[in-house]
Amino acid sequence: MKAILFIFALFFSTAAFTQKHVPLPHGTVFGAKPDTAEILNAEKVEAFMGKKTRISTTIKGRVVKVIKQKGGWFELDAGNGKTIAAHFKNYAINIPEALRGKYVIAEGVAAKQFIADDLQHFAGDTVRGKKQHSVKTNPSKRLTFEVRGLMVDR
């Protein structure tokens, strides 16, 4: 009887472990299906934004790291050692760890980090020409992306 229970436990545990490593097929959608009419490469998003702080767009890029599965927190490669921190607008969406290394198409809102210290000398930010404080930002993580929908490309 114990042997039968052991065999069932072993069988179900291996089934649970193999589910983590199931490859994601092309076209798997998380959230809403993204609009693929105009797609922008993740490497070109910051240059495309110019002086705008936020834009709604669809981007294509490679997932570097899945940070948190619940809520869909991950990072996209933005080229030249830069990354785009991305998360789903809907926290109820779960993404698998197997998304790492895959190319995805994501629709949402790209935003630059807002730094109150940046160019705010007219807002009482200086004392006799000197800054009161300095804010240092990580230049490799300047963009965030709030995802409405994601589709696995390859």
N, CA, C and O atoms as a GROMACS GRO file, in nm:
protein
  616
    1MET      N    1   0.083  -0.120   0.000
    1MET     CA    2   0.000   0.000   0.000
    1MET      C    3   0.087   0.126   0.000
    1MET      O    4   0.058   0.222  -0.071
    2LYS      N    5   0.194   0.124   0.081
    2LYS     CA    6   0.284   0.239   0.085
    2LYS      C    7   0.357   0.256  -0.048
    2LYS      O    8   0.385   0.368  -0.091
    3ALA      N    9   0.387   0.145  -0.111
    3ALA     CA   10   0.456   0.152  -0.239
    3ALA      C   11   0.367   0.216  -0.345
    3ALA      O   12   0.414   0.295  -0.427
    4ILE      N   13   0.240   0.182  -0.344
    4ILE     CA   14   0.146   0.242  -0.440
    4ILE      C   15   0.134   0.392  -0.417
    4ILE      O   16   0.134   0.470  -0.513
    5LEU      N   17   0.124   0.434  -0.291
    5LEU     CA   18   0.117   0.577  -0.259
    5LEU      C   19   0.245   0.648  -0.302
    5LEU      O   20   0.240   0.760  -0.352
    6PHE      N   21   0.359   0.583  -0.282
    6PHE     CA   22   0.487   0.641  -0.321
    6PHE      C   23   0.493   0.658  -0.473
    6PHE      O   24   0.541   0.760  -0.522
    7ILE      N   25   0.445   0.559  -0.548
    7ILE     CA   26   0.446   0.567  -0.694
    7ILE      C   27   0.356   0.679  -0.742
    7ILE      O   28   0.392   0.754  -0.833
    8PHE      N   29   0.236   0.692  -0.682
    8PHE     CA   30   0.146   0.802  -0.719
    8PHE      C   31   0.208   0.938  -0.687
    8PHE      O   32   0.200   1.031  -0.768
    9ALA      N   33   0.270   0.950  -0.570
    9ALA     CA   34   0.333   1.076  -0.532
    9ALA      C   35   0.446   1.109  -0.628
    9ALA      O   36   0.462   1.225  -0.669
   10LEU      N   37   0.525   1.010  -0.664
   10LEU     CA   38   0.635   1.032  -0.758
   10LEU      C   39   0.581   1.072  -0.896
   10LEU      O   40   0.636   1.162  -0.959
   11PHE      N   41   0.477   1.007  -0.942
   11PHE     CA   42   0.418   1.038  -1.072
   11PHE      C   43   0.364   1.180  -1.076
   11PHE      O   44   0.391   1.253  -1.172
   12PHE      N   45   0.289   1.221  -0.974
   12PHE     CA   46   0.231   1.355  -0.973
   12PHE      C   47   0.336   1.464  -0.952
   12PHE      O   48   0.321   1.575  -1.003
   13SER      N   49   0.441   1.435  -0.878
   13SER     CA   50   0.546   1.536  -0.859
   13SER      C   51   0.624   1.557  -0.987
   13SER      O   52   0.661   1.671  -1.016
   14THR      N   53   0.650   1.453  -1.065
   14THR     CA   54   0.720   1.473  -1.191
   14THR      C   55   0.631   1.548  -1.290
   14THR      O   56   0.682   1.625  -1.371
   15ALA      N   57   0.501   1.526  -1.285
   15ALA     CA   58   0.411   1.601  -1.373
   15ALA      C   59   0.412   1.748  -1.337
   15ALA      O   60   0.406   1.834  -1.426
   16ALA      N   61   0.421   1.780  -1.209
   16ALA     CA   62   0.426   1.920  -1.167
   16ALA      C   63   0.557   1.986  -1.209
   16ALA      O   64   0.556   2.102  -1.249
   17PHE      N   65   0.669   1.914  -1.201
   17PHE     CA   66   0.798   1.971  -1.241
   17PHE      C   67   0.807   1.991  -1.392
   17PHE      O   68   0.869   2.087  -1.437
   18THR      N   69   0.748   1.903  -1.469
   18THR     CA   70   0.757   1.919  -1.614
   18THR      C   71   0.670   2.033  -1.665
   18THR      O   72   0.694   2.083  -1.775
   19GLN      N   73   0.570   2.075  -1.589
   19GLN     CA   74   0.487   2.186  -1.633
   19GLN      C   75   0.564   2.317  -1.637
   19GLN      O   76   0.533   2.403  -1.719
   20LYS      N   77   0.664   2.334  -1.551
   20LYS     CA   78   0.741   2.457  -1.550
   20LYS      C   79   0.821   2.476  -1.678
   20LYS      O   80   0.841   2.589  -1.723
   21HIS      N   81   0.865   2.367  -1.737
   21HIS     CA   82   0.955   2.375  -1.851
   21HIS      C   83   0.885   2.348  -1.984
   21HIS      O   84   0.951   2.314  -2.082
   22VAL      N   85   0.756   2.363  -1.986
   22VAL     CA   86   0.682   2.345  -2.110
   22VAL      C   87   0.710   2.465  -2.200
   22VAL      O   88   0.693   2.579  -2.158
   23PRO      N   89   0.754   2.440  -2.323
   23PRO     CA   90   0.784   2.554  -2.411
   23PRO      C   91   0.656   2.630  -2.447
   23PRO      O   92   0.549   2.571  -2.463
   24LEU      N   93   0.670   2.760  -2.458
   24LEU     CA   94   0.557   2.844  -2.494
   24LEU      C   95   0.546   2.851  -2.645
   24LEU      O   96   0.642   2.891  -2.711
   25PRO      N   97   0.433   2.813  -2.701
   25PRO     CA   98   0.420   2.818  -2.847
   25PRO      C   99   0.403   2.961  -2.896
   25PRO      O  100   0.361   3.050  -2.823
   26HIS      N  101   0.436   2.980  -3.023
   26HIS     CA  102   0.419   3.110  -3.088
   26HIS      C  103   0.271   3.149  -3.083
   26HIS      O  104   0.184   3.068  -3.114
   27GLY      N  105   0.244   3.272  -3.046
   27GLY     CA  106   0.106   3.320  -3.044
   27GLY      C  107   0.038   3.309  -2.909
   27GLY      O  108  -0.079   3.348  -2.896
   28THR      N  109   0.106   3.258  -2.806
   28THR     CA  110   0.046   3.253  -2.673
   28THR      C  111   0.024   3.395  -2.624
   28THR      O  112   0.115   3.478  -2.630
   29VAL      N  113  -0.098   3.424  -2.577
   29VAL     CA  114  -0.135   3.560  -2.538
   29VAL      C  115  -0.158   3.567  -2.388
   29VAL      O  116  -0.221   3.479  -2.330
   30PHE      N  117  -0.106   3.672  -2.327
   30PHE     CA  118  -0.130   3.703  -2.186
   30PHE      C  119  -0.197   3.840  -2.182
   30PHE      O  120  -0.145   3.936  -2.239
   31GLY      N  121  -0.310   3.850  -2.114
   31GLY     CA  122  -0.386   3.975  -2.114
   31GLY      C  123  -0.462   3.989  -2.244
   31GLY      O  124  -0.510   3.890  -2.299
   32ALA      N  125  -0.474   4.112  -2.293
   32ALA     CA  126  -0.543   4.138  -2.420
   32ALA      C  127  -0.446   4.113  -2.536
   32ALA      O  128  -0.326   4.133  -2.522
   33LYS      N  129  -0.499   4.072  -2.649
   33LYS     CA  130  -0.415   4.049  -2.766
   33LYS      C  131  -0.364   4.184  -2.816
   33LYS      O  132  -0.443   4.274  -2.841
   34PRO      N  133  -0.230   4.199  -2.832
   34PRO     CA  134  -0.176   4.328  -2.876
   34PRO      C  135  -0.206   4.356  -3.023
   34PRO      O  136  -0.217   4.265  -3.105
   35ASP      N  137  -0.218   4.485  -3.054
   35ASP     CA  138  -0.238   4.530  -3.191
   35ASP      C  139  -0.104   4.526  -3.262
   35ASP      O  140  -0.009   4.594  -3.222
   36THR      N  141  -0.094   4.447  -3.367
   36THR     CA  142   0.034   4.429  -3.436
   36THR      C  143   0.044   4.510  -3.565
   36THR      O  144   0.127   4.479  -3.650
   37ALA      N  145  -0.039   4.613  -3.580
   37ALA     CA  146  -0.035   4.695  -3.702
   37ALA      C  147   0.096   4.773  -3.710
   37ALA      O  148   0.160   4.775  -3.816
   38GLU      N  149   0.137   4.835  -3.602
   38GLU     CA  150   0.263   4.910  -3.598
   38GLU      C  151   0.343   4.864  -3.478
   38GLU      O  152   0.303   4.884  -3.364
   39ILE      N  153   0.456   4.802  -3.505
   39ILE     CA  154   0.541   4.749  -3.398
   39ILE      C  155   0.673   4.823  -3.399
   39ILE      O  156   0.733   4.845  -3.504
   40LEU      N  157   0.718   4.862  -3.280
   40LEU     CA  158   0.843   4.934  -3.262
   40LEU      C  159   0.941   4.844  -3.188
   40LEU      O  160   0.903   4.781  -3.089
   41ASN      N  161   1.066   4.834  -3.234
   41ASN     CA  162   1.165   4.754  -3.163
   41ASN      C  163   1.196   4.818  -3.028
   41ASN      O  164   1.197   4.940  -3.015
   42ALA      N  165   1.222   4.735  -2.929
   42ALA     CA  166   1.250   4.784  -2.793
   42ALA      C  167   1.375   4.870  -2.790
   42ALA      O  168   1.387   4.959  -2.705
   43GLU      N  169   1.470   4.844  -2.880
   43GLU     CA  170   1.594   4.923  -2.884
   43GLU      C  171   1.568   5.067  -2.928
   43GLU      O  172   1.648   5.156  -2.896
   44LYS      N  173   1.460   5.092  -3.000
   44LYS     CA  174   1.434   5.223  -3.058
   44LYS      C  175   1.327   5.304  -2.983
   44LYS      O  176   1.294   5.415  -3.024
   45VAL      N  177   1.274   5.251  -2.874
   45VAL     CA  178   1.164   5.318  -2.804
   45VAL      C  179   1.207   5.452  -2.747
   45VAL      O  180   1.138   5.552  -2.765
   46GLU      N  181   1.321   5.455  -2.678
   46GLU     CA  182   1.365   5.580  -2.614
   46GLU      C  183   1.392   5.688  -2.717
   46GLU      O  184   1.357   5.804  -2.695
   47ALA      N  185   1.454   5.653  -2.829
   47ALA     CA  186   1.479   5.751  -2.935
   47ALA      C  187   1.349   5.797  -3.000
   47ALA      O  188   1.335   5.914  -3.035
   48PHE      N  189   1.254   5.706  -3.015
   48PHE     CA  190   1.125   5.740  -3.075
   48PHE      C  191   1.046   5.835  -2.987
   48PHE      O  192   0.973   5.921  -3.038
   49MET      N  193   1.060   5.821  -2.856
   49MET     CA  194   0.986   5.907  -2.762
   49MET      C  195   1.033   6.051  -2.769
   49MET      O  196   0.953   6.143  -2.752
   50GLY      N  197   1.160   6.073  -2.795
   50GLY     CA  198   1.213   6.209  -2.800
   50GLY      C  199   1.197   6.278  -2.666
   50GLY      O  200   1.248   6.229  -2.565
   51LYS      N  201   1.126   6.390  -2.664
   51LYS     CA  202   1.104   6.464  -2.539
   51LYS      C  203   0.974   6.428  -2.470
   51LYS      O  204   0.944   6.481  -2.363
   52LYS      N  205   0.897   6.338  -2.530
   52LYS     CA  206   0.771   6.297  -2.468
   52LYS      C  207   0.800   6.212  -2.344
   52LYS      O  208   0.898   6.138  -2.340
   53THR      N  209   0.714   6.224  -2.244
   53THR     CA  210   0.734   6.146  -2.122
   53THR      C  211   0.659   6.014  -2.126
   53THR      O  212   0.700   5.917  -2.060
   54ARG      N  213   0.548   6.007  -2.202
   54ARG     CA  214   0.468   5.885  -2.212
   54ARG      C  215   0.414   5.869  -2.353
   54ARG      O  216   0.374   5.967  -2.417
   55ILE      N  217   0.415   5.744  -2.402
   55ILE     CA  218   0.352   5.716  -2.530
   55ILE      C  219   0.284   5.579  -2.522
   55ILE      O  220   0.329   5.490  -2.450
   56SER      N  221   0.174   5.566  -2.596
   56SER     CA  222   0.108   5.436  -2.611
   56SER      C  223   0.162   5.373  -2.739
   56SER      O  224   0.156   5.434  -2.846
   57THR      N  225   0.212   5.252  -2.727
   57THR     CA  226   0.274   5.187  -2.842
   57THR      C  227   0.274   5.036  -2.827
   57THR      O  228   0.238   4.983  -2.722
   58THR      N  229   0.314   4.968  -2.931
   58THR     CA  230   0.337   4.824  -2.930
   58THR      C  231   0.484   4.802  -2.959
   58THR      O  232   0.536   4.850  -3.059
   59ILE      N  233   0.551   4.729  -2.870
   59ILE     CA  234   0.694   4.706  -2.887
   59ILE      C  235   0.724   4.557  -2.898
   59ILE      O  236   0.647   4.472  -2.853
   60LYS      N  237   0.838   4.530  -2.960
   60LYS     CA  238   0.885   4.392  -2.976
   60LYS      C  239   1.024   4.385  -2.916
   60LYS      O  240   1.110   4.467  -2.947
   61GLY      N  241   1.047   4.286  -2.830
   61GLY     CA  242   1.178   4.271  -2.769
   61GLY      C  243   1.193   4.136  -2.702
   61GLY      O  244   1.100   4.056  -2.697
   62ARG      N  245   1.313   4.113  -2.650
   62ARG     CA  246   1.345   3.987  -2.583
   62ARG      C  247   1.334   4.004  -2.433
   62ARG      O  248   1.384   4.102  -2.377
   63VAL      N  249   1.269   3.909  -2.367
   63VAL     CA  250   1.255   3.912  -2.222
   63VAL      C  251   1.388   3.868  -2.161
   63VAL      O  252   1.435   3.757  -2.185
   64VAL      N  253   1.449   3.956  -2.082
   64VAL     CA  254   1.576   3.927  -2.019
   64VAL      C  255   1.555   3.848  -1.891
   64VAL      O  256   1.625   3.750  -1.865
   65LYS      N  257   1.456   3.891  -1.812
   65LYS     CA  258   1.436   3.828  -1.682
   65LYS      C  259   1.290   3.842  -1.640
   65LYS      O  260   1.228   3.946  -1.660
   66VAL      N  261   1.235   3.734  -1.584
   66VAL     CA  262   1.103   3.740  -1.523
   66VAL      C  263   1.126   3.768  -1.375
   66VAL      O  264   1.180   3.684  -1.303
   67ILE      N  265   1.086   3.886  -1.331
   67ILE     CA  266   1.112   3.927  -1.193
   67ILE      C  267   1.011   3.866  -1.098
   67ILE      O  268   1.047   3.808  -0.995
   68LYS      N  269   0.883   3.879  -1.132
   68LYS     CA  270   0.775   3.828  -1.047
   68LYS      C  271   0.665   3.776  -1.138
   68LYS      O  272   0.615   3.848  -1.224
   69GLN      N  273   0.626   3.650  -1.118
   69GLN     CA  274   0.525   3.590  -1.204
   69GLN      C  275   0.388   3.652  -1.181
   69GLN      O  276   0.317   3.682  -1.277
   70LYS      N  277   0.348   3.671  -1.055
   70LYS     CA  278   0.219   3.730  -1.022
   70LYS      C  279   0.224   3.879  -1.056
   70LYS      O  280   0.309   3.952  -1.005
   71GLY      N  281   0.135   3.923  -1.139
   71GLY     CA  282   0.133   4.063  -1.181
   71GLY      C  283   0.213   4.085  -1.308
   71GLY      O  284   0.207   4.194  -1.366
   72GLY      N  285   0.289   3.985  -1.352
   72GLY     CA  286   0.362   3.994  -1.478
   72GLY      C  287   0.475   4.094  -1.479
   72GLY      O  288   0.479   4.178  -1.569
   73TRP      N  289   0.566   4.089  -1.383
   73TRP     CA  290   0.679   4.180  -1.378
   73TRP      C  291   0.797   4.116  -1.450
   73TRP      O  292   0.837   4.004  -1.417
   74PHE      N  293   0.853   4.187  -1.551
   74PHE     CA  294   0.965   4.134  -1.625
   74PHE      C  295   1.048   4.248  -1.682
   74PHE      O  296   1.009   4.365  -1.673
   75GLU      N  297   1.163   4.215  -1.741
   75GLU     CA  298   1.249   4.315  -1.803
   75GLU      C  299   1.272   4.279  -1.949
   75GLU      O  300   1.292   4.163  -1.983
   76LEU      N  301   1.267   4.381  -2.035
   76LEU     CA  302   1.294   4.365  -2.177
   76LEU      C  303   1.430   4.423  -2.210
   76LEU      O  304   1.472   4.523  -2.151
   77ASP      N  305   1.500   4.362  -2.304
   77ASP     CA  306   1.630   4.410  -2.349
   77ASP      C  307   1.608   4.532  -2.439
   77ASP      O  308   1.533   4.525  -2.536
   78ALA      N  309   1.673   4.644  -2.405
   78ALA     CA  310   1.660   4.767  -2.483
   78ALA      C  311   1.788   4.799  -2.559
   78ALA      O  312   1.801   4.909  -2.612
   79GLY      N  313   1.881   4.706  -2.565
   79GLY     CA  314   2.006   4.727  -2.639
   79GLY      C  315   2.105   4.812  -2.561
   79GLY      O  316   2.066   4.887  -2.472
   80ASN      N  317   2.232   4.800  -2.593
   80ASN     CA  318   2.341   4.875  -2.531
   80ASN      C  319   2.343   4.862  -2.378
   80ASN      O  320   2.375   4.958  -2.309
   81GLY      N  321   2.310   4.745  -2.327
   81GLY     CA  322   2.313   4.722  -2.183
   81GLY      C  323   2.195   4.783  -2.108
   81GLY      O  324   2.193   4.780  -1.985
   82LYS      N  325   2.098   4.837  -2.178
   82LYS     CA  326   1.981   4.897  -2.113
   82LYS      C  327   1.866   4.797  -2.108
   82LYS      O  328   1.857   4.706  -2.191
   83THR      N  329   1.779   4.815  -2.010
   83THR     CA  330   1.660   4.731  -1.998
   83THR      C  331   1.538   4.818  -1.978
   83THR      O  332   1.547   4.932  -1.932
   84ILE      N  333   1.423   4.764  -2.013
   84ILE     CA  334   1.295   4.830  -1.990
   84ILE      C  335   1.221   4.749  -1.885
   84ILE      O  336   1.191   4.631  -1.906
   85ALA      N  337   1.192   4.811  -1.772
   85ALA     CA  338   1.116   4.744  -1.666
   85ALA      C  339   0.969   4.742  -1.706
   85ALA      O  340   0.910   4.848  -1.728
   86ALA      N  341   0.911   4.623  -1.716
   86ALA     CA  342   0.773   4.612  -1.762
   86ALA      C  343   0.689   4.536  -1.661
   86ALA      O  344   0.738   4.446  -1.592
   87HIS      N  345   0.562   4.572  -1.654
   87HIS     CA  346   0.466   4.501  -1.570
   87HIS      C  347   0.327   4.516  -1.631
   87HIS      O  348   0.301   4.609  -1.707
   88PHE      N  349   0.240   4.422  -1.597
   88PHE     CA  350   0.104   4.426  -1.650
   88PHE      C  351   0.020   4.527  -1.574
   88PHE      O  352   0.037   4.544  -1.453
   89LYS      N  353  -0.070   4.591  -1.644
   89LYS     CA  354  -0.164   4.684  -1.582
   89LYS      C  355  -0.259   4.607  -1.491
   89LYS      O  356  -0.295   4.653  -1.383
   90ASN      N  357  -0.300   4.488  -1.537
   90ASN     CA  358  -0.389   4.400  -1.461
   90ASN      C  359  -0.304   4.308  -1.375
   90ASN      O  360  -0.233   4.222  -1.428
   91TYR      N  361  -0.309   4.323  -1.244
   91TYR     CA  362  -0.224   4.244  -1.153
   91TYR      C  363  -0.265   4.098  -1.148
   91TYR      O  364  -0.188   4.015  -1.100
   92ALA      N  365  -0.383   4.063  -1.196
   92ALA     CA  366  -0.431   3.925  -1.189
   92ALA      C  367  -0.365   3.834  -1.293
   92ALA      O  368  -0.389   3.713  -1.293
   93ILE      N  369  -0.283   3.889  -1.380
   93ILE     CA  370  -0.219   3.809  -1.484
   93ILE      C  371  -0.090   3.747  -1.431
   93ILE      O  372  -0.009   3.814  -1.368
   94ASN      N  373  -0.075   3.618  -1.457
   94ASN     CA  374   0.046   3.545  -1.418
   94ASN      C  375   0.122   3.507  -1.545
   94ASN      O  376   0.063   3.458  -1.641
   95ILE      N  377   0.253   3.530  -1.544
   95ILE     CA  378   0.335   3.489  -1.657
   95ILE      C  379   0.428   3.378  -1.612
   95ILE      O  380   0.470   3.375  -1.496
   96PRO      N  381   0.463   3.285  -1.701
   96PRO     CA  382   0.551   3.176  -1.662
   96PRO      C  383   0.698   3.218  -1.664
   96PRO      O  384   0.736   3.312  -1.733
   97GLU      N  385   0.778   3.146  -1.589
   97GLU     CA  386   0.923   3.168  -1.587
   97GLU      C  387   0.984   3.135  -1.723
   97GLU      O  388   1.090   3.187  -1.758
   98ALA      N  389   0.918   3.048  -1.800
   98ALA     CA  390   0.967   3.007  -1.932
   98ALA      C  391   0.964   3.121  -2.033
   98ALA      O  392   1.013   3.103  -2.144
   99LEU      N  393   0.910   3.235  -1.998
   99LEU     CA  394   0.907   3.351  -2.088
   99LEU      C  395   1.046   3.412  -2.106
   99LEU      O  396   1.070   3.483  -2.203
  100ARG      N  397   1.137   3.384  -2.013
  100ARG     CA  398   1.272   3.438  -2.020
  100ARG      C  399   1.342   3.388  -2.146
  100ARG      O  400   1.342   3.269  -2.175
  101GLY      N  401   1.402   3.481  -2.220
  101GLY     CA  402   1.472   3.448  -2.343
  101GLY      C  403   1.384   3.448  -2.467
  101GLY      O  404   1.435   3.439  -2.578
  102LYS      N  405   1.253   3.459  -2.451
  102LYS     CA  406   1.161   3.460  -2.564
  102LYS      C  407   1.146   3.602  -2.618
  102LYS      O  408   1.161   3.700  -2.544
  103TYR      N  409   1.116   3.612  -2.746
  103TYR     CA  410   1.082   3.741  -2.806
  103TYR      C  411   0.931   3.758  -2.794
  103TYR      O  412   0.854   3.667  -2.825
  104VAL      N  413   0.889   3.876  -2.749
  104VAL     CA  414   0.748   3.902  -2.726
  104VAL      C  415   0.707   4.032  -2.795
  104VAL      O  416   0.789   4.118  -2.824
  105ILE      N  417   0.578   4.042  -2.820
  105ILE     CA  418   0.517   4.166  -2.870
  105ILE      C  419   0.424   4.213  -2.759
  105ILE      O  420   0.332   4.141  -2.719
  106ALA      N  421   0.447   4.335  -2.709
  106ALA     CA  422   0.370   4.386  -2.597
  106ALA      C  423   0.309   4.521  -2.632
  106ALA      O  424   0.376   4.607  -2.690
  107GLU      N  425   0.182   4.539  -2.597
  107GLU     CA  426   0.114   4.665  -2.619
  107GLU      C  427   0.090   4.731  -2.485
  107GLU      O  428   0.050   4.665  -2.389
  108GLY      N  429   0.116   4.862  -2.478
  108GLY     CA  430   0.096   4.932  -2.352
  108GLY      C  431   0.146   5.074  -2.358
  108GLY      O  432   0.150   5.136  -2.464
  109VAL      N  433   0.185   5.125  -2.240
  109VAL     CA  434   0.229   5.263  -2.227
  109VAL      C  435   0.374   5.266  -2.180
  109VAL      O  436   0.407   5.214  -2.073
  110ALA      N  437   0.461   5.326  -2.262
  110ALA     CA  438   0.601   5.345  -2.226
  110ALA      C  439   0.615   5.480  -2.159
  110ALA      O  440   0.559   5.580  -2.206
  111ALA      N  441   0.690   5.485  -2.049
  111ALA     CA  442   0.707   5.610  -1.977
  111ALA      C  443   0.852   5.626  -1.933
  111ALA      O  444   0.918   5.529  -1.895
  112LYS      N  445   0.901   5.749  -1.939
  112LYS     CA  446   1.034   5.779  -1.888
  112LYS      C  447   1.024   5.804  -1.739
  112LYS      O  448   0.921   5.847  -1.688
  113GLN      N  449   1.134   5.775  -1.668
  113GLN     CA  450   1.137   5.803  -1.525
  113GLN      C  451   1.130   5.954  -1.505
  113GLN      O  452   1.200   6.029  -1.572
  114PHE      N  453   1.047   5.996  -1.413
  114PHE     CA  454   1.036   6.138  -1.383
  114PHE      C  455   1.125   6.169  -1.263
  114PHE      O  456   1.112   6.107  -1.158
  115ILE      N  457   1.214   6.265  -1.281
  115ILE     CA  458   1.305   6.306  -1.174
  115ILE      C  459   1.275   6.452  -1.144
  115ILE      O  460   1.297   6.539  -1.229
  116ALA      N  461   1.227   6.479  -1.026
  116ALA     CA  462   1.187   6.615  -0.992
  116ALA      C  463   1.305   6.711  -0.994
  116ALA      O  464   1.285   6.831  -1.015
  117ASP      N  465   1.424   6.663  -0.973
  117ASP     CA  466   1.542   6.747  -0.968
  117ASP      C  467   1.585   6.791  -1.108
  117ASP      O  468   1.658   6.889  -1.122
  118ASP      N  469   1.541   6.720  -1.209
  118ASP     CA  470   1.585   6.744  -1.345
  118ASP      C  471   1.525   6.873  -1.401
  118ASP      O  472   1.403   6.882  -1.417
  119LEU      N  473   1.607   6.971  -1.431
  119LEU     CA  474   1.567   7.099  -1.492
  119LEU      C  475   1.459   7.173  -1.414
  119LEU      O  476   1.368   7.231  -1.473
  120GLN      N  477   1.468   7.172  -1.284
  120GLN     CA  478   1.368   7.238  -1.201
  120GLN      C  479   1.426   7.358  -1.127
  120GLN      O  480   1.385   7.386  -1.014
  121HIS      N  481   1.519   7.430  -1.188
  121HIS     CA  482   1.581   7.542  -1.118
  121HIS      C  483   1.485   7.658  -1.096
  121HIS      O  484   1.509   7.743  -1.010
  122PHE      N  485   1.376   7.664  -1.173
  122PHE     CA  486   1.279   7.770  -1.151
  122PHE      C  487   1.180   7.735  -1.040
  122PHE      O  488   1.102   7.822  -0.999
  123ALA      N  489   1.180   7.615  -0.993
  123ALA     CA  490   1.083   7.574  -0.892
  123ALA      C  491   1.139   7.583  -0.751
  123ALA      O  492   1.095   7.509  -0.663
  124GLY      N  493   1.235   7.670  -0.727
  124GLY     CA  494   1.291   7.686  -0.593
  124GLY      C  495   1.390   7.577  -0.560
  124GLY      O  496   1.409   7.544  -0.442
  125ASP      N  497   1.451   7.520  -0.660
  125ASP     CA  498   1.539   7.406  -0.642
  125ASP      C  499   1.684   7.449  -0.618
  125ASP      O  500   1.768   7.365  -0.587
  126THR      N  501   1.714   7.576  -0.631
  126THR     CA  502   1.852   7.620  -0.613
  126THR      C  503   1.861   7.724  -0.503
  126THR      O  504   1.766   7.798  -0.477
  127VAL      N  505   1.973   7.727  -0.439
  127VAL     CA  506   2.004   7.829  -0.339
  127VAL      C  507   2.130   7.899  -0.385
  127VAL      O  508   2.239   7.842  -0.380
  128ARG      N  509   2.116   8.022  -0.430
  128ARG     CA  510   2.228   8.102  -0.480
  128ARG      C  511   2.308   8.028  -0.587
  128ARG      O  512   2.431   8.030  -0.587
  129GLY      N  513   2.236   7.962  -0.678
  129GLY     CA  514   2.302   7.897  -0.790
  129GLY      C  515   2.351   7.757  -0.764
  129GLY      O  516   2.400   7.691  -0.856
  130LYS      N  517   2.339   7.708  -0.641
  130LYS     CA  518   2.385   7.572  -0.611
  130LYS      C  519   2.264   7.484  -0.582
  130LYS      O  520   2.166   7.530  -0.525
  131LYS      N  521   2.273   7.361  -0.622
  131LYS     CA  522   2.163   7.268  -0.597
  131LYS      C  523   2.166   7.223  -0.451
  131LYS      O  524   2.272   7.203  -0.392
  132GLN      N  525   2.046   7.208  -0.394
  132GLN     CA  526   2.037   7.164  -0.255
  132GLN      C  527   2.061   7.015  -0.242
  132GLN      O  528   2.116   6.969  -0.142
  133HIS      N  529   2.020   6.939  -0.343
  133HIS     CA  530   2.034   6.793  -0.337
  133HIS      C  531   2.058   6.741  -0.478
  133HIS      O  532   2.034   6.811  -0.576
  134SER      N  533   2.104   6.620  -0.487
  134SER     CA  534   2.124   6.561  -0.620
  134SER      C  535   2.055   6.425  -0.624
  134SER      O  536   2.055   6.351  -0.525
  135VAL      N  537   1.998   6.394  -0.736
  135VAL     CA  538   1.931   6.267  -0.756
  135VAL      C  539   2.007   6.192  -0.863
  135VAL      O  540   2.027   6.242  -0.974
  136LYS      N  541   2.051   6.071  -0.828
  136LYS     CA  542   2.123   5.990  -0.925
  136LYS      C  543   2.031   5.881  -0.975
  136LYS      O  544   1.969   5.810  -0.896
  137THR      N  545   2.023   5.868  -1.104
  137THR     CA  546   1.941   5.764  -1.164
  137THR      C  547   2.030   5.664  -1.234
  137THR      O  548   2.141   5.695  -1.276
  138ASN      N  549   1.980   5.544  -1.247
  138ASN     CA  550   2.051   5.440  -1.318
  138ASN      C  551   2.023   5.459  -1.467
  138ASN      O  552   1.910   5.440  -1.510
  139PRO      N  553   2.123   5.497  -1.547
  139PRO     CA  554   2.097   5.525  -1.689
  139PRO      C  555   2.055   5.402  -1.768
  139PRO      O  556   2.000   5.415  -1.877
  140SER      N  557   2.080   5.282  -1.715
  140SER     CA  558   2.041   5.161  -1.788
  140SER      C  559   1.895   5.124  -1.765
  140SER      O  560   1.843   5.036  -1.832
  141LYS      N  561   1.828   5.190  -1.670
  141LYS     CA  562   1.688   5.161  -1.642
  141LYS      C  563   1.609   5.291  -1.639
  141LYS      O  564   1.563   5.334  -1.533
  142ARG      N  565   1.593   5.352  -1.753
  142ARG     CA  566   1.525   5.481  -1.759
  142ARG      C  567   1.381   5.471  -1.804
  142ARG      O  568   1.303   5.564  -1.782
  143LEU      N  569   1.342   5.359  -1.866
  143LEU     CA  570   1.207   5.343  -1.917
  143LEU      C  571   1.130   5.237  -1.840
  143LEU      O  572   1.186   5.137  -1.795
  144THR      N  573   1.000   5.262  -1.826
  144THR     CA  574   0.909   5.161  -1.772
  144THR      C  575   0.801   5.138  -1.877
  144THR      O  576   0.773   5.225  -1.960
  145PHE      N  577   0.740   5.021  -1.871
  145PHE     CA  578   0.637   4.986  -1.969
  145PHE      C  579   0.523   4.917  -1.898
  145PHE      O  580   0.542   4.812  -1.837
  146GLU      N  581   0.404   4.976  -1.906
  146GLU     CA  582   0.284   4.918  -1.846
  146GLU      C  583   0.210   4.841  -1.956
  146GLU      O  584   0.157   4.901  -2.049
  147VAL      N  585   0.208   4.710  -1.943
  147VAL     CA  586   0.159   4.621  -2.049
  147VAL      C  587   0.009   4.597  -2.035
  147VAL      O  588  -0.039   4.564  -1.927
  148ARG      N  589  -0.065   4.613  -2.145
  148ARG     CA  590  -0.206   4.574  -2.150
  148ARG      C  591  -0.220   4.433  -2.206
  148ARG      O  592  -0.307   4.357  -2.163
  149GLY      N  593  -0.135   4.399  -2.303
  149GLY     CA  594  -0.141   4.268  -2.365
  149GLY      C  595  -0.006   4.226  -2.417
  149GLY      O  596   0.073   4.309  -2.462
  150LEU      N  597   0.021   4.095  -2.411
  150LEU     CA  598   0.150   4.042  -2.453
  150LEU      C  599   0.129   3.916  -2.534
  150LEU      O  600   0.043   3.834  -2.501
  151MET      N  601   0.207   3.900  -2.640
  151MET     CA  602   0.199   3.780  -2.722
  151MET      C  603   0.340   3.728  -2.747
  151MET      O  604   0.430   3.805  -2.780
  152VAL      N  605   0.359   3.597  -2.732
  152VAL     CA  606   0.489   3.535  -2.757
  152VAL      C  607   0.511   3.532  -2.907
  152VAL      O  608   0.429   3.479  -2.982
  153ASP      N  609   0.625   3.588  -2.952
  153ASP     CA  610   0.654   3.593  -3.095
  153ASP      C  611   0.738   3.473  -3.137
  153ASP      O  612   0.700   3.400  -3.228
  154ARG      N  613   0.849   3.451  -3.073
  154ARG     CA  614   0.934   3.335  -3.103
  154ARG      C  615   1.021   3.302  -2.986
  154ARG      O  616   1.099   3.207  -2.991
   0.00000   0.00000   0.00000
